[in-house]
Amino acid sequence: MVNYIGVGDARRIVNEVGPAVFIARLAGEIAADFRRWPEFEKSSRLASHSLVGVIELMPATDGRLYSFKYVNGHPKNTAKGLLTVTAFGVLADVDTGYPLLVSELTVMTALRTAATSALAAQKLARPDSRVMALIGNGAQSEFQAMAFHRMCGIRDLRVYDVDPQATAKLVRNLAAMPELADLRVVPTHSAAEACAGADIVTTVTADKCNAVVLTPSMIAPGMHINGVGGDCPGKTELHADILRLPDLRVVVEFEPQSRIEGEIQQMPADYPVIELAQILRGEALARRSDSEITLFDSVGFALEDYATLRYLHALVTQQRLGGRDLDLVPVLDDPKDLFGGTLAGPRGVARPRKRKTA
């Protein structure tokens, strides 16, 4: 049997730990794997683009465990009552090729994205940052708010969305969380108003276009920009002139992928960037001065999903924290007799037999 985590299982696991605590612990797992950067076989995700969205496969392996994530991004889905992003993933044992875990990753992608955002901000933002602008108040926004409150000490959140109902939803959900009792949430009327006085600006919009969510006039010395929404070719959030600011330091996850999908797709191929792993491994400085402007050009990388699946597998197998068995792979008395052990067996199914997992 293969371990399985569905949406209900994910909810129980996260609520057992506590959402904000789960994000912080997941960030630690992601950081640990980024510090093992040379051990991983890395590649850009395989994307299939259409006029209305994208479907992607995201693989990663360290030679011991292998993972992949299936994920889509369809911004117009919400008009049909559907999610913009859905995802699931698999963790497998490299030695046998057997899957160990199949898990929903729609909720987990939101959690790991927020965890990675706050992890990068711990290094790139000024340590005294307490005010954040959150532009784009859709499905990802609560997770980002929780992560920055828990991990970066944000106490003043200025929120804006072109859809007032999205902002109202965010304000309502945050107000219902006791752990955010000391977080002051202030709705604003524009992105510029939200950014005024902010130490950190997080953009997490959904439209698949070269949008201009931030302009240079909104950027102040010492600000950290967490650019989350621009994550595929032709989808950006920052005016290109922000990337030309003289005192700007740009950090990405996996440079070859970010060149295609990130904000830096607007720049020449030799535009200078630093990979997050270099900072976490102590190979590059994060912030060089309090006045420097920093940008985490985040598009999401498969290593973050690998870390998430690895962490979930440990919670399920070691701490027995949720999860179920999934009859995905045949278990046979004679591994050479697939037909006899499945289609020709009693009622055409294999006899269940426990096997050891790696």
N, C-alpha and C positions, 0 to 999 in steps of 0.2 A: 504493500500500500504506500501511497504518496501522501505526505502532509498537505492539507488544503486549508487555505484561509479565505473565506468569503467576506462579503461586506459586513455581515452581522458579526462574524468572528473578529474582523478588524476593529469594529466599534467596541466590542467587549474588551479586547486586548488594550486598546488605547485608553479607554475609560478606566480600566483596572489600574493602569500606571498613572493616568492623569495626562491629558493632552499636552500641556506645556512641558511637563517633565519628560514625556515621551519624545517630544521634539528635541529637547536638550540632550537626552541620552542618544538619540539617533544622530545628532550632530557629532557627538563623540565618536560614534562608529564610523561615520563618513570621514571625519578627520583622520582616524587611524588608518583607513584604507588609502586616503590620499597620500599619507606619509609613506606608504608602500608603493608609490607610483611606478618605480622601475619594474616591479614584479608583474605588472599587468600588461596583457595584450590589449592594445587600445585601437579603436577605429571609430570614425564618424558614423552616426546612425544612418541606416538605409531608409530613405524616405521616398514615398510615392505621393506626389502632389496632384491635386485636382484643382478646379477653379474655386471650389468652396472649402477646401481643407487639405489635410495631410494625414497619412498613415505612416507610422515609423516603426522600425525594429531597432532595438538598442542592446547590443551584446557586450559582455565584458567577462574576462577570466584572468585568474592569477595562476593558472595551471593546476589548481587543486579543486576549485569550485568554478562553475560556469553559470552565468545568468544571462537572460535576455528579457526585455520588456517590449510588449506590443502597446503602442499608444497612438491615439488620434488627436487631432486638433481641428475642430470644425466650429468656428465662431458663430455661424448662423444657426446652429443647432438649438439655441435657447428659444428661438421663435417657434420651434416645433415642440417645445417642452422637453428637450433633450439636453444633456450635458455637453459643454464644449469639448471637454477632455475626458476620455475613458482609458483605462489601462489595466493590464494584468501582466504577471511575470512568472518566470520559472527559474528555480535554482537547481543545479544538477551537480552530481559528483563526476569529476573529470575522469577518474580511474575506471569507472564502469559505464559512464554515459547515462546512468539512471537518474531520472528526475527525483529530487528530494522534496521539493516544495512547489506547489502551484498557488499563487496568491493574487487576490485583487490588488491592483496598484492605483486605482483612481484616487482613493482617500490617501493612500501611502505616498503617491506622487506629490500631492499637496503638502503633506507633512515633511517629506524629504526636501522639497524645494524651499520651504520656509527654513528648515534646519540649515541648509547650505547657505541661504542668504544671510542668516544671522551669524553663522560660522565665519563667513568672509568679512562681515561687518565688524566682528570682534577684532579682526586684524587691521581693517582698513579705515574704519570710522574713528574719529577722535574719542578717547576714553570717556570724556565728559558729555558725550552726546545723549540728550534726553528728549529731544523733540524730533518726531518723524512725520513727514508727509507721506500719505498712502494714496496714490492716484490709481484708480481702478479698484472698485469695491465689489467685484464679483466673487466667483467661487474660491479664489485663492486668498482673498483679503484677510479673513479671520485668522488663517494659519500664519500669515506674515506678521500680523499684529501680536499674536501670542508669542511667536519666536523672538521678536525684537524686544518685547516687554520682559520676557524671561531671561534671555541671554545677553541683551545689550543695555538693559536698564531704561528703556524708553518709558516715559511717564506721560508724555503729551503727544497725542496722535491727531494729526490734522488730515481729514479725509475728504476726497472728492471723486465723483464719477459723473459722466455725462448723463447717466440714468439716476435720477434722484431716488428711485425705489431701491436701487442697489445700495446706495448710501444708507437709506433708512434700514434696510435689512442688516447691514454691517453694524450699525449703531445698536440695533436691537439685540443682535447676537452677542456682541461684546458686553453689553450691559447685563446680560444674564449669566456671565461667568464670574463667580465669586473671586477667583484668583486674579481677576483684572480690576478689582475694586479701586485700586489706586491709579488706574489708567484714565486720564482725561481725554475723551474723544470729542473732537470739535469738527462738525461738518462745515465745509467751506463752499464757495460759489464758483471757484475756478481752480485750475491747477496752479496758477500763479499765486493765488491767495494761500493755497495749501503750502506752497514752498517757502513763502515769506517767513523767515526766522527758523526754518528747519535745519537741523544738523544732518539728518539723513533723509533722502528722498527715495521712496520705493515706487517704481512704476510697474504695474501688473495688469495691463490692458489686454484685450483679446482680439481686436480687429486684425485681420490678415491683410495689412497694407503698410506702406511706409508712412506711418502716422508721425505727427509732430506733437508729442505729449509734453516734452520739455524743450525750452529754448534757452540760449545762453543768458538771457536777461534774468532767468529764474535761478541761476546758479551762483552761489556765493562762495568766497574763499573758505576752505576748510570743510566744505560739504562732502558727504559721501553719497554717491548715487548707486542704488541697487536696481539695475535694469533687468527685470524679469520677463516682461511681456514680449519682447522681440526675440523670437526663437525659431525662425525659419527664413529661408530666402524671400526677400520682398516684404518682410515684416519687421519693422523697427519702431522705436518710440522716441528717440532723441534726434533733435536737429543736428545735422552733420557738423555744424560749427561748434557744437559742444565738444566734439572729438578733436577739434583743432585748437582748443584752449591750451595756452602754453604751459600751465601748471596743472596738468591732468595726468594721473597715473591709472592705467587701465589693466585690470586683472580679468582673466578668462579661465574657463575650466580646461578645455582641451583645444589648443590653438587651431589645429586644422579644421575642426568642426565650427568653431566660433567665426573663423574667416568667412564661412559660407552662410551662417545663420544668425550671427550676433549683430550688435550695433556696428561692429567694425567691418561688416560687409560693405559699408559706405566708404571705407578708406582704402588706400593703396595696399598692395600685398606686403609691403615692407613696414607698415605701420607698427610701431613698437608696442608689445604687450608682454605681460608676465602671466604665467600660469599659476593658479591657486596652489598647486602642489609645491611649487618652488618656495612660496611663502610659508606654507605649513611645514616644510622640511628644513626651513632656515637657510635656504639657498638664495633668497632675495628679500630685500626690505619691503615691508608693507607700506606704511606711511612715513614719509621723510620729514614732514613738518606739519604743524597745526594748520597752516594756511593752504597746504596742498589739497587739490580736489582729487578724489578717488572715485573710480567707477568699477563696479563688479558687473561685467557684461555677461550675465548668466543666461545660458540657453538650456541648461540641464544636460548632464552627461551620464553615460551608462554606469560609471563607477558608483554614482550615488544610488542607483537602483540595486546594484550588486550589494552594496553595504546594507541597504534596507532589507533585502531578501535574506541576507546572511543573519542580520539581527533578528528578524522575524523567526527564522528557522531555529535560532538558539532559544528564543522565548518559548517556542512550541515544544521543542524536544528536551531542553534542559530544565526550564522552569515550569513546563506543563501549563503554560498560560494560553489556553484556547487552542483553536485549530481542530481539524477533523481528518479522517482518513479518506482518501480518494482512490477508487478502483480504476487506476489509469493504465497501469502496466501489468500484463499477465504474470502470474506467479505459477510456475510449472514444476511438477515433479521431475520431468525430463525437459531441460531447456532446449533440446534439439527437436522436440515434438510440439511445435506451436499448434498445428492443426488438431492433433489428438488431445491436447490439453485445453483447447478452447472450443472450437466449433464442433468437434466430435465428442466432447465431454458430456456429462449429465446436463440435459437441457441446454446444451450448447455453450456452457460457460466453464471457465477454469475453476477448480476447487480452491477456495481461499487458503492461502498458507502464508504465515508471517515470514518476512525476510528481514535481514539485518540491513539497516541503513548506514551509510558512511558517516 
